[in-house]
């Protein structure tokens, strides 16, 4: 299954991510601080622009290199979080 990321800002791309990518991100302590302790599920999330920018900064600072499968995706996630104006998931 996938989680679909829908931007709040017009003109920004949307994308789908495998559940394991999203769940790995949601397990991170810093992400829990940014988003709150959201459940590891496909329940919809509504993320503000400030939260999204904080996620982008976290990803850029850490590059998530310990998550091997993220290496190619970290920059794309950071770009989305920086430019989306906040987002929802479905």
PyMOL Python script that loads the backbone (N, CA, C, O; Angstrom):
from pymol import cmd

cmd.read_pdbstr("""\
ATOM      1  N   UNK A   1       0.834  -1.184   0.000  1.00  0.00           N
ATOM      2  CA  UNK A   1       0.000   0.000   0.000  1.00  0.00           C
ATOM      3  C   UNK A   1       0.879   1.247   0.000  1.00  0.00           C
ATOM      4  O   UNK A   1       2.069   1.198   0.311  1.00  0.00           O
ATOM      5  N   UNK A   2       0.260   2.351  -0.355  1.00  0.00           N
ATOM      6  CA  UNK A   2       0.982   3.620  -0.388  1.00  0.00           C
ATOM      7  C   UNK A   2       0.220   4.690   0.373  1.00  0.00           C
ATOM      8  O   UNK A   2      -0.978   4.570   0.627  1.00  0.00           O
ATOM      9  N   UNK A   3       0.939   5.726   0.723  1.00  0.00           N
ATOM     10  CA  UNK A   3       0.372   6.935   1.303  1.00  0.00           C
ATOM     11  C   UNK A   3       0.513   8.010   0.236  1.00  0.00           C
ATOM     12  O   UNK A   3       1.607   8.233  -0.284  1.00  0.00           O
ATOM     13  N   UNK A   4      -0.587   8.677  -0.091  1.00  0.00           N
ATOM     14  CA  UNK A   4      -0.583   9.736  -1.103  1.00  0.00           C
ATOM     15  C   UNK A   4      -0.417  11.084  -0.413  1.00  0.00           C
ATOM     16  O   UNK A   4      -1.184  11.425   0.487  1.00  0.00           O
ATOM     17  N   UNK A   5       0.580  11.842  -0.835  1.00  0.00           N
ATOM     18  CA  UNK A   5       0.854  13.174  -0.299  1.00  0.00           C
ATOM     19  C   UNK A   5       0.271  14.208  -1.258  1.00  0.00           C
ATOM     20  O   UNK A   5       0.668  14.283  -2.421  1.00  0.00           O
ATOM     21  N   UNK A   6      -0.673  15.000  -0.759  1.00  0.00           N
ATOM     22  CA  UNK A   6      -1.350  16.023  -1.560  1.00  0.00           C
ATOM     23  C   UNK A   6      -0.964  17.406  -1.035  1.00  0.00           C
ATOM     24  O   UNK A   6      -1.248  17.711   0.124  1.00  0.00           O
ATOM     25  N   UNK A   7      -0.328  18.250  -1.846  1.00  0.00           N
ATOM     26  CA  UNK A   7       0.078  19.579  -1.388  1.00  0.00           C
ATOM     27  C   UNK A   7      -1.127  20.502  -1.207  1.00  0.00           C
ATOM     28  O   UNK A   7      -2.158  20.341  -1.861  1.00  0.00           O
ATOM     29  N   UNK A   8      -0.973  21.461  -0.316  1.00  0.00           N
ATOM     30  CA  UNK A   8      -2.003  22.488  -0.147  1.00  0.00           C
ATOM     31  C   UNK A   8      -1.762  23.659  -1.104  1.00  0.00           C
ATOM     32  O   UNK A   8      -2.683  24.418  -1.402  1.00  0.00           O
ATOM     33  N   UNK A   9      -0.539  23.800  -1.577  1.00  0.00           N
ATOM     34  CA  UNK A   9      -0.179  24.894  -2.474  1.00  0.00           C
ATOM     35  C   UNK A   9      -0.343  24.443  -3.919  1.00  0.00           C
ATOM     36  O   UNK A   9       0.164  23.397  -4.323  1.00  0.00           O
ATOM     37  N   UNK A  10      -1.054  25.246  -4.676  1.00  0.00           N
ATOM     38  CA  UNK A  10      -1.262  24.944  -6.091  1.00  0.00           C
ATOM     39  C   UNK A  10       0.067  24.972  -6.840  1.00  0.00           C
ATOM     40  O   UNK A  10       0.926  25.811  -6.566  1.00  0.00           O
ATOM     41  N   UNK A  11       0.228  24.066  -7.767  1.00  0.00           N
ATOM     42  CA  UNK A  11       1.424  24.028  -8.592  1.00  0.00           C
ATOM     43  C   UNK A  11       2.536  23.144  -8.051  1.00  0.00           C
ATOM     44  O   UNK A  11       3.546  22.946  -8.728  1.00  0.00           O
ATOM     45  N   UNK A  12       2.376  22.616  -6.860  1.00  0.00           N
ATOM     46  CA  UNK A  12       3.368  21.706  -6.296  1.00  0.00           C
ATOM     47  C   UNK A  12       2.997  20.276  -6.686  1.00  0.00           C
ATOM     48  O   UNK A  12       1.818  19.939  -6.784  1.00  0.00           O
ATOM     49  N   UNK A  13       3.991  19.456  -6.901  1.00  0.00           N
ATOM     50  CA  UNK A  13       3.730  18.065  -7.272  1.00  0.00           C
ATOM     51  C   UNK A  13       3.147  17.279  -6.105  1.00  0.00           C
ATOM     52  O   UNK A  13       3.329  17.654  -4.947  1.00  0.00           O
ATOM     53  N   UNK A  14       2.458  16.207  -6.405  1.00  0.00           N
ATOM     54  CA  UNK A  14       1.994  15.261  -5.399  1.00  0.00           C
ATOM     55  C   UNK A  14       2.697  13.936  -5.678  1.00  0.00           C
ATOM     56  O   UNK A  14       3.240  13.731  -6.763  1.00  0.00           O
ATOM     57  N   UNK A  15       2.684  13.044  -4.701  1.00  0.00           N
ATOM     58  CA  UNK A  15       3.339  11.751  -4.908  1.00  0.00           C
ATOM     59  C   UNK A  15       2.787  10.717  -3.941  1.00  0.00           C
ATOM     60  O   UNK A  15       2.173  11.051  -2.927  1.00  0.00           O
ATOM     61  N   UNK A  16       3.016   9.475  -4.271  1.00  0.00           N
ATOM     62  CA  UNK A  16       2.675   8.366  -3.394  1.00  0.00           C
ATOM     63  C   UNK A  16       3.953   7.735  -2.878  1.00  0.00           C
ATOM     64  O   UNK A  16       4.932   7.607  -3.613  1.00  0.00           O
ATOM     65  N   UNK A  17       3.943   7.345  -1.622  1.00  0.00           N
ATOM     66  CA  UNK A  17       5.117   6.727  -1.005  1.00  0.00           C
ATOM     67  C   UNK A  17       4.719   5.399  -0.376  1.00  0.00           C
ATOM     68  O   UNK A  17       3.622   5.274   0.170  1.00  0.00           O
ATOM     69  N   UNK A  18       5.596   4.416  -0.447  1.00  0.00           N
ATOM     70  CA  UNK A  18       5.313   3.137   0.202  1.00  0.00           C
ATOM     71  C   UNK A  18       5.104   3.328   1.707  1.00  0.00           C
ATOM     72  O   UNK A  18       5.756   4.162   2.335  1.00  0.00           O
ATOM     73  N   UNK A  19       4.193   2.547   2.267  1.00  0.00           N
ATOM     74  CA  UNK A  19       3.922   2.642   3.702  1.00  0.00           C
ATOM     75  C   UNK A  19       5.196   2.573   4.528  1.00  0.00           C
ATOM     76  O   UNK A  19       5.350   3.337   5.481  1.00  0.00           O
ATOM     77  N   UNK A  20       6.119   1.669   4.183  1.00  0.00           N
ATOM     78  CA  UNK A  20       7.305   1.515   5.019  1.00  0.00           C
ATOM     79  C   UNK A  20       8.162   2.779   5.041  1.00  0.00           C
ATOM     80  O   UNK A  20       8.776   3.070   6.067  1.00  0.00           O
ATOM     81  N   UNK A  21       8.226   3.535   3.954  1.00  0.00           N
ATOM     82  CA  UNK A  21       8.950   4.819   3.961  1.00  0.00           C
ATOM     83  C   UNK A  21       8.290   5.770   4.957  1.00  0.00           C
ATOM     84  O   UNK A  21       8.959   6.375   5.795  1.00  0.00           O
ATOM     85  N   UNK A  22       6.976   5.889   4.852  1.00  0.00           N
ATOM     86  CA  UNK A  22       6.243   6.830   5.702  1.00  0.00           C
ATOM     87  C   UNK A  22       6.323   6.398   7.161  1.00  0.00           C
ATOM     88  O   UNK A  22       6.549   7.231   8.038  1.00  0.00           O
ATOM     89  N   UNK A  23       6.142   5.121   7.431  1.00  0.00           N
ATOM     90  CA  UNK A  23       6.184   4.642   8.809  1.00  0.00           C
ATOM     91  C   UNK A  23       7.579   4.813   9.409  1.00  0.00           C
ATOM     92  O   UNK A  23       7.700   5.153  10.586  1.00  0.00           O
ATOM     93  N   UNK A  24       8.635   4.583   8.620  1.00  0.00           N
ATOM     94  CA  UNK A  24       9.997   4.826   9.108  1.00  0.00           C
ATOM     95  C   UNK A  24      10.170   6.290   9.495  1.00  0.00           C
ATOM     96  O   UNK A  24      10.782   6.592  10.519  1.00  0.00           O
ATOM     97  N   UNK A  25       9.645   7.184   8.700  1.00  0.00           N
ATOM     98  CA  UNK A  25       9.729   8.611   9.000  1.00  0.00           C
ATOM     99  C   UNK A  25       8.948   8.944  10.272  1.00  0.00           C
ATOM    100  O   UNK A  25       9.442   9.678  11.127  1.00  0.00           O
ATOM    101  N   UNK A  26       7.738   8.410  10.400  1.00  0.00           N
ATOM    102  CA  UNK A  26       6.896   8.716  11.554  1.00  0.00           C
ATOM    103  C   UNK A  26       7.463   8.169  12.864  1.00  0.00           C
ATOM    104  O   UNK A  26       7.086   8.642  13.936  1.00  0.00           O
ATOM    105  N   UNK A  27       8.347   7.198  12.800  1.00  0.00           N
ATOM    106  CA  UNK A  27       8.960   6.620  13.999  1.00  0.00           C
ATOM    107  C   UNK A  27      10.084   7.487  14.554  1.00  0.00           C
ATOM    108  O   UNK A  27      10.488   7.303  15.702  1.00  0.00           O
ATOM    109  N   UNK A  28      10.588   8.415  13.775  1.00  0.00           N
ATOM    110  CA  UNK A  28      11.696   9.267  14.202  1.00  0.00           C
ATOM    111  C   UNK A  28      11.247  10.214  15.318  1.00  0.00           C
ATOM    112  O   UNK A  28      10.184  10.829  15.231  1.00  0.00           O
ATOM    113  N   UNK A  29      12.074  10.325  16.374  1.00  0.00           N
ATOM    114  CA  UNK A  29      11.719  11.175  17.514  1.00  0.00           C
ATOM    115  C   UNK A  29      11.449  12.610  17.089  1.00  0.00           C
ATOM    116  O   UNK A  29      10.466  13.210  17.524  1.00  0.00           O
ATOM    117  N   UNK A  30      12.306  13.166  16.248  1.00  0.00           N
ATOM    118  CA  UNK A  30      12.131  14.564  15.822  1.00  0.00           C
ATOM    119  C   UNK A  30      10.832  14.733  15.049  1.00  0.00           C
ATOM    120  O   UNK A  30      10.154  15.750  15.196  1.00  0.00           O
ATOM    121  N   UNK A  31      10.477  13.761  14.234  1.00  0.00           N
ATOM    122  CA  UNK A  31       9.229  13.834  13.469  1.00  0.00           C
ATOM    123  C   UNK A  31       8.036  13.770  14.420  1.00  0.00           C
ATOM    124  O   UNK A  31       7.038  14.458  14.210  1.00  0.00           O
ATOM    125  N   UNK A  32       8.134  12.953  15.457  1.00  0.00           N
ATOM    126  CA  UNK A  32       7.066  12.901  16.470  1.00  0.00           C
ATOM    127  C   UNK A  32       6.903  14.259  17.144  1.00  0.00           C
ATOM    128  O   UNK A  32       5.785  14.677  17.444  1.00  0.00           O
ATOM    129  N   UNK A  33       8.029  14.952  17.383  1.00  0.00           N
ATOM    130  CA  UNK A  33       7.958  16.285  17.981  1.00  0.00           C
ATOM    131  C   UNK A  33       7.293  17.274  17.032  1.00  0.00           C
ATOM    132  O   UNK A  33       6.549  18.152  17.467  1.00  0.00           O
ATOM    133  N   UNK A  34       7.559  17.133  15.747  1.00  0.00           N
ATOM    134  CA  UNK A  34       7.006  18.056  14.753  1.00  0.00           C
ATOM    135  C   UNK A  34       5.520  17.796  14.524  1.00  0.00           C
ATOM    136  O   UNK A  34       4.718  18.730  14.522  1.00  0.00           O
ATOM    137  N   UNK A  35       5.153  16.536  14.333  1.00  0.00           N
ATOM    138  CA  UNK A  35       3.776  16.185  13.953  1.00  0.00           C
ATOM    139  C   UNK A  35       2.907  15.737  15.117  1.00  0.00           C
ATOM    140  O   UNK A  35       1.689  15.634  14.973  1.00  0.00           O
ATOM    141  N   UNK A  36       3.505  15.473  16.253  1.00  0.00           N
ATOM    142  CA  UNK A  36       2.772  14.827  17.324  1.00  0.00           C
ATOM    143  C   UNK A  36       2.928  13.325  17.131  1.00  0.00           C
ATOM    144  O   UNK A  36       3.437  12.876  16.104  1.00  0.00           O
ATOM    145  N   UNK A  37       2.506  12.577  18.082  1.00  0.00           N
ATOM    146  CA  UNK A  37       2.686  11.122  18.030  1.00  0.00           C
ATOM    147  C   UNK A  37       1.573  10.503  17.191  1.00  0.00           C
ATOM    148  O   UNK A  37       0.646   9.896  17.728  1.00  0.00           O
ATOM    149  N   UNK A  38       1.669  10.659  15.877  1.00  0.00           N
ATOM    150  CA  UNK A  38       0.634  10.134  14.976  1.00  0.00           C
ATOM    151  C   UNK A  38       0.755   8.619  14.878  1.00  0.00           C
ATOM    152  O   UNK A  38       1.861   8.083  14.945  1.00  0.00           O
ATOM    153  N   UNK A  39      -0.365   7.923  14.720  1.00  0.00           N
ATOM    154  CA  UNK A  39      -0.320   6.462  14.639  1.00  0.00           C
ATOM    155  C   UNK A  39       0.320   5.987  13.333  1.00  0.00           C
ATOM    156  O   UNK A  39       0.248   6.664  12.308  1.00  0.00           O
ATOM    157  N   UNK A  40       0.937   4.830  13.391  1.00  0.00           N
ATOM    158  CA  UNK A  40       1.513   4.215  12.191  1.00  0.00           C
ATOM    159  C   UNK A  40       0.391   3.524  11.438  1.00  0.00           C
ATOM    160  O   UNK A  40       0.178   2.317  11.556  1.00  0.00           O
ATOM    161  N   UNK A  41      -0.314   4.325  10.664  1.00  0.00           N
ATOM    162  CA  UNK A  41      -1.461   3.815   9.911  1.00  0.00           C
ATOM    163  C   UNK A  41      -1.617   4.648   8.645  1.00  0.00           C
ATOM    164  O   UNK A  41      -0.868   5.597   8.412  1.00  0.00           O
ATOM    165  N   UNK A  42      -2.572   4.288   7.858  1.00  0.00           N
ATOM    166  CA  UNK A  42      -2.873   5.061   6.649  1.00  0.00           C
ATOM    167  C   UNK A  42      -3.962   6.098   6.906  1.00  0.00           C
ATOM    168  O   UNK A  42      -4.551   6.622   5.960  1.00  0.00           O
ATOM    169  N   UNK A  43      -4.232   6.397   8.164  1.00  0.00           N
ATOM    170  CA  UNK A  43      -5.211   7.427   8.479  1.00  0.00           C
ATOM    171  C   UNK A  43      -4.736   8.756   7.900  1.00  0.00           C
ATOM    172  O   UNK A  43      -3.536   9.032   7.890  1.00  0.00           O
ATOM    173  N   UNK A  44      -5.658   9.575   7.422  1.00  0.00           N
ATOM    174  CA  UNK A  44      -5.272  10.867   6.840  1.00  0.00           C
ATOM    175  C   UNK A  44      -4.570  11.765   7.860  1.00  0.00           C
ATOM    176  O   UNK A  44      -4.901  11.758   9.045  1.00  0.00           O
ATOM    177  N   UNK A  45      -3.608  12.527   7.380  1.00  0.00           N
ATOM    178  CA  UNK A  45      -2.937  13.546   8.185  1.00  0.00           C
ATOM    179  C   UNK A  45      -3.185  14.896   7.530  1.00  0.00           C
ATOM    180  O   UNK A  45      -3.319  14.991   6.310  1.00  0.00           O
ATOM    181  N   UNK A  46      -3.243  15.935   8.349  1.00  0.00           N
ATOM    182  CA  UNK A  46      -3.351  17.307   7.863  1.00  0.00           C
ATOM    183  C   UNK A  46      -2.187  18.071   8.479  1.00  0.00           C
ATOM    184  O   UNK A  46      -2.189  18.361   9.675  1.00  0.00           O
ATOM    185  N   UNK A  47      -1.205  18.393   7.667  1.00  0.00           N
ATOM    186  CA  UNK A  47       0.051  18.965   8.138  1.00  0.00           C
ATOM    187  C   UNK A  47       0.133  20.425   7.705  1.00  0.00           C
ATOM    188  O   UNK A  47      -0.110  20.753   6.544  1.00  0.00           O
ATOM    189  N   UNK A  48       0.478  21.297   8.651  1.00  0.00           N
ATOM    190  CA  UNK A  48       0.573  22.727   8.362  1.00  0.00           C
ATOM    191  C   UNK A  48       1.849  23.039   7.586  1.00  0.00           C
ATOM    192  O   UNK A  48       2.752  22.210   7.479  1.00  0.00           O
ATOM    193  N   UNK A  49       1.897  24.247   7.051  1.00  0.00           N
ATOM    194  CA  UNK A  49       3.100  24.676   6.336  1.00  0.00           C
ATOM    195  C   UNK A  49       4.301  24.712   7.273  1.00  0.00           C
ATOM    196  O   UNK A  49       5.394  24.295   6.892  1.00  0.00           O
ATOM    197  N   UNK A  50       4.110  25.208   8.497  1.00  0.00           N
ATOM    198  CA  UNK A  50       5.218  25.269   9.455  1.00  0.00           C
ATOM    199  C   UNK A  50       5.743  23.867   9.774  1.00  0.00           C
ATOM    200  O   UNK A  50       6.954  23.658   9.844  1.00  0.00           O
ATOM    201  N   UNK A  51       4.844  22.920   9.964  1.00  0.00           N
ATOM    202  CA  UNK A  51       5.266  21.543  10.224  1.00  0.00           C
ATOM    203  C   UNK A  51       6.010  20.969   9.017  1.00  0.00           C
ATOM    204  O   UNK A  51       7.024  20.287   9.164  1.00  0.00           O
ATOM    205  N   UNK A  52       5.497  21.250   7.842  1.00  0.00           N
ATOM    206  CA  UNK A  52       6.109  20.745   6.620  1.00  0.00           C
ATOM    207  C   UNK A  52       7.519  21.306   6.436  1.00  0.00           C
ATOM    208  O   UNK A  52       8.432  20.572   6.057  1.00  0.00           O
ATOM    209  N   UNK A  53       7.699  22.581   6.697  1.00  0.00           N
ATOM    210  CA  UNK A  53       9.029  23.191   6.599  1.00  0.00           C
ATOM    211  C   UNK A  53       9.990  22.597   7.628  1.00  0.00           C
ATOM    212  O   UNK A  53      11.172  22.408   7.343  1.00  0.00           O
ATOM    213  N   UNK A  54       9.479  22.305   8.820  1.00  0.00           N
ATOM    214  CA  UNK A  54      10.311  21.667   9.845  1.00  0.00           C
ATOM    215  C   UNK A  54      10.715  20.256   9.414  1.00  0.00           C
ATOM    216  O   UNK A  54      11.840  19.829   9.673  1.00  0.00           O
ATOM    217  N   UNK A  55       9.814  19.538   8.766  1.00  0.00           N
ATOM    218  CA  UNK A  55      10.148  18.210   8.238  1.00  0.00           C
ATOM    219  C   UNK A  55      11.241  18.310   7.180  1.00  0.00           C
ATOM    220  O   UNK A  55      12.176  17.510   7.171  1.00  0.00           O
ATOM    221  N   UNK A  56      11.122  19.293   6.291  1.00  0.00           N
ATOM    222  CA  UNK A  56      12.136  19.484   5.247  1.00  0.00           C
ATOM    223  C   UNK A  56      13.502  19.750   5.871  1.00  0.00           C
ATOM    224  O   UNK A  56      14.505  19.172   5.453  1.00  0.00           O
ATOM    225  N   UNK A  57      13.537  20.620   6.865  1.00  0.00           N
ATOM    226  CA  UNK A  57      14.806  20.938   7.529  1.00  0.00           C
ATOM    227  C   UNK A  57      15.398  19.694   8.185  1.00  0.00           C
ATOM    228  O   UNK A  57      16.602  19.457   8.091  1.00  0.00           O
ATOM    229  N   UNK A  58      14.567  18.906   8.842  1.00  0.00           N
ATOM    230  CA  UNK A  58      15.036  17.675   9.489  1.00  0.00           C
ATOM    231  C   UNK A  58      15.635  16.718   8.461  1.00  0.00           C
ATOM    232  O   UNK A  58      16.716  16.171   8.677  1.00  0.00           O
ATOM    233  N   UNK A  59      14.946  16.518   7.364  1.00  0.00           N
ATOM    234  CA  UNK A  59      15.427  15.593   6.335  1.00  0.00           C
ATOM    235  C   UNK A  59      16.735  16.097   5.728  1.00  0.00           C
ATOM    236  O   UNK A  59      17.656  15.311   5.503  1.00  0.00           O
ATOM    237  N   UNK A  60      16.823  17.392   5.462  1.00  0.00           N
ATOM    238  CA  UNK A  60      18.047  17.944   4.870  1.00  0.00           C
ATOM    239  C   UNK A  60      19.226  17.847   5.839  1.00  0.00           C
ATOM    240  O   UNK A  60      20.351  17.564   5.426  1.00  0.00           O
ATOM    241  N   UNK A  61      18.970  18.082   7.120  1.00  0.00           N
ATOM    242  CA  UNK A  61      20.035  18.017   8.123  1.00  0.00           C
ATOM    243  C   UNK A  61      20.549  16.593   8.297  1.00  0.00           C
ATOM    244  O   UNK A  61      21.751  16.382   8.462  1.00  0.00           O
ATOM    245  N   UNK A  62      19.659  15.630   8.262  1.00  0.00           N
ATOM    246  CA  UNK A  62      20.019  14.255   8.591  1.00  0.00           C
ATOM    247  C   UNK A  62      20.195  13.348   7.395  1.00  0.00           C
ATOM    248  O   UNK A  62      20.819  12.294   7.515  1.00  0.00           O
ATOM    249  N   UNK A  63      19.671  13.719   6.259  1.00  0.00           N
ATOM    250  CA  UNK A  63      19.751  12.940   5.020  1.00  0.00           C
ATOM    251  C   UNK A  63      19.206  11.518   5.156  1.00  0.00           C
ATOM    252  O   UNK A  63      19.154  10.781   4.171  1.00  0.00           O
ATOM    253  N   UNK A  64      18.806  11.131   6.348  1.00  0.00           N
ATOM    254  CA  UNK A  64      18.223   9.809   6.595  1.00  0.00           C
ATOM    255  C   UNK A  64      19.062   8.691   5.991  1.00  0.00           C
ATOM    256  O   UNK A  64      18.525   7.723   5.453  1.00  0.00           O
ATOM    257  N   UNK A  65      20.374   8.828   6.082  1.00  0.00           N
ATOM    258  CA  UNK A  65      21.261   7.841   5.459  1.00  0.00           C
ATOM    259  C   UNK A  65      21.194   6.488   6.142  1.00  0.00           C
ATOM    260  O   UNK A  65      21.561   5.478   5.541  1.00  0.00           O
ATOM    261  N   UNK A  66      20.732   6.445   7.392  1.00  0.00           N
ATOM    262  CA  UNK A  66      20.622   5.148   8.057  1.00  0.00           C
ATOM    263  C   UNK A  66      19.491   4.306   7.474  1.00  0.00           C
ATOM    264  O   UNK A  66      19.411   3.102   7.720  1.00  0.00           O
ATOM    265  N   UNK A  67      18.624   4.945   6.704  1.00  0.00           N
ATOM    266  CA  UNK A  67      17.532   4.226   6.046  1.00  0.00           C
ATOM    267  C   UNK A  67      17.918   4.030   4.587  1.00  0.00           C
ATOM    268  O   UNK A  67      17.646   4.884   3.743  1.00  0.00           O
ATOM    269  N   UNK A  68      18.541   2.922   4.304  1.00  0.00           N
ATOM    270  CA  UNK A  68      19.134   2.681   2.985  1.00  0.00           C
ATOM    271  C   UNK A  68      18.157   2.943   1.848  1.00  0.00           C
ATOM    272  O   UNK A  68      18.523   3.558   0.847  1.00  0.00           O
ATOM    273  N   UNK A  69      16.924   2.486   1.991  1.00  0.00           N
ATOM    274  CA  UNK A  69      15.967   2.622   0.889  1.00  0.00           C
ATOM    275  C   UNK A  69      15.551   4.074   0.654  1.00  0.00           C
ATOM    276  O   UNK A  69      14.919   4.374  -0.359  1.00  0.00           O
ATOM    277  N   UNK A  70      15.897   4.983   1.574  1.00  0.00           N
ATOM    278  CA  UNK A  70      15.542   6.397   1.427  1.00  0.00           C
ATOM    279  C   UNK A  70      16.573   7.181   0.641  1.00  0.00           C
ATOM    280  O   UNK A  70      16.272   8.290   0.200  1.00  0.00           O
ATOM    281  N   UNK A  71      17.739   6.675   0.450  1.00  0.00           N
ATOM    282  CA  UNK A  71      18.829   7.483  -0.120  1.00  0.00           C
ATOM    283  C   UNK A  71      18.419   8.232  -1.376  1.00  0.00           C
ATOM    284  O   UNK A  71      18.733   9.414  -1.517  1.00  0.00           O
ATOM    285  N   UNK A  72      17.736   7.578  -2.275  1.00  0.00           N
ATOM    286  CA  UNK A  72      17.336   8.230  -3.526  1.00  0.00           C
ATOM    287  C   UNK A  72      16.143   9.150  -3.328  1.00  0.00           C
ATOM    288  O   UNK A  72      15.895  10.027  -4.156  1.00  0.00           O
ATOM    289  N   UNK A  73      15.406   8.964  -2.249  1.00  0.00           N
ATOM    290  CA  UNK A  73      14.158   9.691  -2.062  1.00  0.00           C
ATOM    291  C   UNK A  73      14.260  10.894  -1.125  1.00  0.00           C
ATOM    292  O   UNK A  73      13.384  11.759  -1.157  1.00  0.00           O
ATOM    293  N   UNK A  74      15.291  10.976  -0.302  1.00  0.00           N
ATOM    294  CA  UNK A  74      15.356  12.022   0.717  1.00  0.00           C
ATOM    295  C   UNK A  74      15.249  13.418   0.112  1.00  0.00           C
ATOM    296  O   UNK A  74      14.534  14.264   0.649  1.00  0.00           O
ATOM    297  N   UNK A  75      15.939  13.674  -0.984  1.00  0.00           N
ATOM    298  CA  UNK A  75      15.886  15.000  -1.600  1.00  0.00           C
ATOM    299  C   UNK A  75      14.497  15.314  -2.136  1.00  0.00           C
ATOM    300  O   UNK A  75      14.042  16.455  -2.049  1.00  0.00           O
ATOM    301  N   UNK A  76      13.819  14.314  -2.688  1.00  0.00           N
ATOM    302  CA  UNK A  76      12.464  14.528  -3.211  1.00  0.00           C
ATOM    303  C   UNK A  76      11.496  14.857  -2.075  1.00  0.00           C
ATOM    304  O   UNK A  76      10.663  15.754  -2.209  1.00  0.00           O
ATOM    305  N   UNK A  77      11.604  14.130  -0.952  1.00  0.00           N
ATOM    306  CA  UNK A  77      10.750  14.425   0.200  1.00  0.00           C
ATOM    307  C   UNK A  77      11.012  15.846   0.691  1.00  0.00           C
ATOM    308  O   UNK A  77      10.068  16.597   0.939  1.00  0.00           O
ATOM    309  N   UNK A  78      12.282  16.222   0.832  1.00  0.00           N
ATOM    310  CA  UNK A  78      12.626  17.561   1.312  1.00  0.00           C
ATOM    311  C   UNK A  78      12.093  18.625   0.365  1.00  0.00           C
ATOM    312  O   UNK A  78      11.548  19.633   0.815  1.00  0.00           O
ATOM    313  N   UNK A  79      12.242  18.419  -0.930  1.00  0.00           N
ATOM    314  CA  UNK A  79      11.730  19.381  -1.912  1.00  0.00           C
ATOM    315  C   UNK A  79      10.215  19.536  -1.783  1.00  0.00           C
ATOM    316  O   UNK A  79       9.700  20.654  -1.797  1.00  0.00           O
ATOM    317  N   UNK A  80       9.514  18.430  -1.660  1.00  0.00           N
ATOM    318  CA  UNK A  80       8.059  18.495  -1.508  1.00  0.00           C
ATOM    319  C   UNK A  80       7.697  19.249  -0.235  1.00  0.00           C
ATOM    320  O   UNK A  80       6.888  20.175  -0.275  1.00  0.00           O
ATOM    321  N   UNK A  81       8.294  18.860   0.903  1.00  0.00           N
ATOM    322  CA  UNK A  81       7.947  19.484   2.177  1.00  0.00           C
ATOM    323  C   UNK A  81       8.254  20.980   2.175  1.00  0.00           C
ATOM    324  O   UNK A  81       7.549  21.748   2.830  1.00  0.00           O
ATOM    325  N   UNK A  82       9.289  21.407   1.455  1.00  0.00           N
ATOM    326  CA  UNK A  82       9.629  22.831   1.379  1.00  0.00           C
ATOM    327  C   UNK A  82       8.652  23.629   0.530  1.00  0.00           C
ATOM    328  O   UNK A  82       8.390  24.795   0.825  1.00  0.00           O
ATOM    329  N   UNK A  83       8.117  23.030  -0.506  1.00  0.00           N
ATOM    330  CA  UNK A  83       7.342  23.801  -1.486  1.00  0.00           C
ATOM    331  C   UNK A  83       5.837  23.552  -1.469  1.00  0.00           C
ATOM    332  O   UNK A  83       5.108  24.184  -2.234  1.00  0.00           O
ATOM    333  N   UNK A  84       5.357  22.655  -0.625  1.00  0.00           N
ATOM    334  CA  UNK A  84       3.946  22.239  -0.709  1.00  0.00           C
ATOM    335  C   UNK A  84       2.968  23.149   0.020  1.00  0.00           C
ATOM    336  O   UNK A  84       1.766  23.069  -0.233  1.00  0.00           O
ATOM    337  N   UNK A  85       3.440  24.013   0.918  1.00  0.00           N
ATOM    338  CA  UNK A  85       2.522  24.869   1.661  1.00  0.00           C
ATOM    339  C   UNK A  85       1.704  24.114   2.694  1.00  0.00           C
ATOM    340  O   UNK A  85       0.601  24.532   3.046  1.00  0.00           O
ATOM    341  N   UNK A  86       2.240  23.011   3.178  1.00  0.00           N
ATOM    342  CA  UNK A  86       1.485  22.088   4.030  1.00  0.00           C
ATOM    343  C   UNK A  86       0.889  21.016   3.141  1.00  0.00           C
ATOM    344  O   UNK A  86       0.840  21.169   1.920  1.00  0.00           O
ATOM    345  N   UNK A  87       0.437  19.936   3.747  1.00  0.00           N
ATOM    346  CA  UNK A  87      -0.091  18.845   2.931  1.00  0.00           C
ATOM    347  C   UNK A  87      -1.083  17.994   3.708  1.00  0.00           C
ATOM    348  O   UNK A  87      -1.162  18.052   4.935  1.00  0.00           O
ATOM    349  N   UNK A  88      -1.818  17.221   2.972  1.00  0.00           N
ATOM    350  CA  UNK A  88      -2.685  16.200   3.548  1.00  0.00           C
ATOM    351  C   UNK A  88      -2.245  14.859   2.973  1.00  0.00           C
ATOM    352  O   UNK A  88      -1.591  14.795   1.932  1.00  0.00           O
ATOM    353  N   UNK A  89      -2.612  13.802   3.665  1.00  0.00           N
ATOM    354  CA  UNK A  89      -2.351  12.464   3.138  1.00  0.00           C
ATOM    355  C   UNK A  89      -3.661  11.716   3.031  1.00  0.00           C
ATOM    356  O   UNK A  89      -4.650  12.020   3.698  1.00  0.00           O
ATOM    357  N   UNK A  90      -3.621  10.724   2.159  1.00  0.00           N
ATOM    358  CA  UNK A  90      -4.774   9.825   2.033  1.00  0.00           C
ATOM    359  C   UNK A  90      -4.280   8.456   1.658  1.00  0.00           C
ATOM    360  O   UNK A  90      -5.080   7.534   1.498  1.00  0.00           O
TER     361      UNK A  90
END
""", "prot")
cmd.dss("prot")
cmd.show_as("cartoon", "prot")
cmd.util.cbc("prot")
cmd.orient("prot")
